[in-house]
Amino acid sequence: MTAADAFSRKKSNTEARSVRILTFKIDDRDVSAREDETILAVARQNNIYIPTLCHLDGLSERGACRLCIVEIKGSPKLVPACVTRGREGIEVITNSERIADYRRKILELIFTERNHVCSVCVSNGHCELQQLAVNLGMTHVHYDYLYPRLAIDASHERFSLDHDRCVLCLRCVRVCDEIEGAHTWDVMKRGINSRVITDLNQPWGSSSTCTGCGKCVQVCPTGALSEKGKSVAEMVKRRQFLPYLQLMRGVDRE
Amino acid sequence: MGQQVVIEPVSRIEGHGKISIILDDAGRVADARLHVTQYRGFEKFCEGRPFTEMPSLVERICGICPISHSLASVKACDEILGVQVPTTAMKLRRLLNCGEFIQSHSVSFFYLSSPDLLLGMDSDPAKRNILGVLEKHPALARDGIRLRQIGQRIIEWFAGKRIHPAWVVPGGVNAPLTADHRENMLALVPEAVDIIQRTLAVFKQSLENYREEIRTFANFPTYFMGLVDAQGNLDHVDGKLRFMDAKGNIVADQIDPARYQEYIGEAVEEYSYLKSPYYKPLGYPEGIYRVGPAARLNVCNGCGTPLADQEWAEFRSLERGPVLSSFYNHYARLIEILYSIETLDRLLQDPDILNTRTRAFAQPNYTAGIGVVEAPRGTLFHHYQVDDCGLMTWANMIVATGNNNLAMNRGVLQVAKRFIDGPKLTDAAVNRIQAVVRAFDPCLSCSTHVLGQQEFSIALIGPDGKVLDQA
């Protein structure tokens, strides 16, 4: 449970707004949850592991990576736990042969889309994508790599953007918009051609909105956004600031 | 009638390639060519990457001497940063390089070449390998395996892992040495010295058996190139370039490696992806020069460490001028291992070595950098250009084996002329052609920065271009 969750719960108590409490099952365990909580949040509260990549505590949910897919008994389709709320009486399965297989395939496809070369990456050893590959038992990539030719944007004085390592989780877009309030980052094009951009697709260094706060770099799960001057495996992301900033934002609102 | 012979595979070298030996109408050897048949394109695909990634990228050129590539690379990057690297970091880099030389020279001597030297060039090929040596000369084989292990451990204690570490970085190294690791390494020194001195004694005794190989293994006058320090002593990491002619005259000395382009040209031959560097003042192809262990011991005034200096003096007394036969590279390798162990010992005793200030930070202040070191196989050049953001725009690397390209071709020709007679490849010829190539310890994967599946092969070719024989 994040600090933000705790805060909003307290708020609703004081307002005495009635929130329905649901009970359902995750992996055969009885859980109770507020009706506005996602399956992912409930699972986390109960120490049930569901892998995620685009999700980050403190940011809005995006449902972009699809790694948190879970099964709901009786329903043929898999649903992303980060953007699906619980319902009374459902039985959620977070880990089955089928789910594990799909998650691995999703992960493999993410690897094929860009040039993720861990051995020479600044984030080697500190990368969420790399860790997921380990956790999910990805041993091979069964699809052809696309090997897109992507340029690095190193125009910013302190940071650089390497599209080769980007997984389009859009944490950068969200943190810049929701926390920093600058909305420097956005996305252009569609589908496989999507790219994160700064301002109106201009070099980062020439962006007039970027405050240079570096939050996007710190929340980026891979080596796509990094501090300049870091050598291979030296980029360790620091995210401790997020819950505090989230808390402060909540206070401002009240 | 025109004739061609192919030998396939040439084993126990790093990487893959092919040799063609061309016969004339009379069936005598007319020419020989070493082809390096694959292309890897490192210089090209580095373009657009941040220069800070280069040390790790270029390490992937090779699994045997990644340290050398990373050291040449960080030196080029240091120049792009324009910083003064802390002296402790310089020493630590030098120490890491000692580990590399110990392990790489051990691979070359014990694993790749000792089967030829100890079991005989004409012994059963099925047994002519490190396992055969282990059977016949168990003590020496065990020594070799142990020495390589010591080298690899040293690398691991400094850099965190044995192959492709990311410890050396532009501006220095990214972590200081710990006292524990220093003690661990110092404890290994006496054993390592014992091993190498035993091996040197065995090797020197066996030299008598190889008179014919010594006479024909790339034994011809060429220039030599190597790095030397300010006193003219052997230097693997930070020296200046020295060129020596075949008579032993120093023709260029204390040349700043940044000026390498004034002294070295690179010719391209159609038959190989490996370029042919030459000494510019003499032109191509007259400007043939050699690099590597024997060349380094030829050009320097001494090693600067007591035990290695004794061996060096004995080595140089083999011939009046520089030692010309490339067979002696094996000998020189052992002396360099001794030098590396002594240097390791000396630097580890340095009170400053545990200093925690090991890195200088900066943004890219210059748009070009040239880094030169002595790799186990010879002088290694990395030359980078970057844009204002620090992204690579151009790279040029001249790798040890490349420097030796012309000499290796001529060496193969010399051995082929001596041991090939007629359109058939005899075992004796094949063994020796492979062995002369091995004496240079070429790293073909490094040299073209090549990727491959193909084994090394030798072809005997007639004047009409037809392949007569292969091995």
HADDOCK unambig.tbl for C-alpha pairs under 7 A between the chains (distance, minus, plus):
assign (segid A and resid 120 and name CA) (segid B and resid 53 and name CA) 6.45 0.50 0.50
assign (segid A and resid 120 and name CA) (segid B and resid 56 and name CA) 5.63 0.50 0.50
assign (segid A and resid 120 and name CA) (segid B and resid 57 and name CA) 5.90 0.50 0.50
assign (segid A and resid 151 and name CA) (segid B and resid 48 and name CA) 6.70 0.50 0.50
assign (segid A and resid 152 and name CA) (segid B and resid 48 and name CA) 6.90 0.50 0.50
assign (segid A and resid 154 and name CA) (segid B and resid 389 and name CA) 5.46 0.50 0.50
assign (segid A and resid 155 and name CA) (segid B and resid 389 and name CA) 5.76 0.50 0.50
assign (segid A and resid 229 and name CA) (segid B and resid 52 and name CA) 6.41 0.50 0.50
assign (segid A and resid 229 and name CA) (segid B and resid 363 and name CA) 6.91 0.50 0.50
assign (segid A and resid 230 and name CA) (segid B and resid 52 and name CA) 6.92 0.50 0.50
assign (segid A and resid 231 and name CA) (segid B and resid 52 and name CA) 5.42 0.50 0.50
assign (segid A and resid 231 and name CA) (segid B and resid 53 and name CA) 6.06 0.50 0.50
assign (segid A and resid 231 and name CA) (segid B and resid 169 and name CA) 6.39 0.50 0.50
assign (segid A and resid 232 and name CA) (segid B and resid 53 and name CA) 6.17 0.50 0.50
assign (segid A and resid 232 and name CA) (segid B and resid 56 and name CA) 6.75 0.50 0.50
assign (segid A and resid 232 and name CA) (segid B and resid 166 and name CA) 6.22 0.50 0.50
